[in-house]
């Protein structure tokens, strides 16, 4: 019988790929931060700061769930906004 020639497989060097991916990730993070800092609505920022201060101050533990009044107000506002949008869409269909 005739022997088959064995091909020697060469390893493709892709060691550049990990630093390249890290660089792209850092660039993406940089542009996200720049975009986030571009325009700050003072009222929304203060509301967000107040909610975070309320959530992260005190408390007994991570697994115990007690919603703060600030969270309940925000949920209520979102529900009202969704209802208004729904009403507008229904009126447009008519």
PyMOL commands that set and color helices and strands:
alter all, ss='L'
color gray80, all
select helices_A, chain A and resi 16-38+42-56+69-93
alter helices_A, ss='H'
color red, helices_A
deselect
rebuild
show_as cartoon
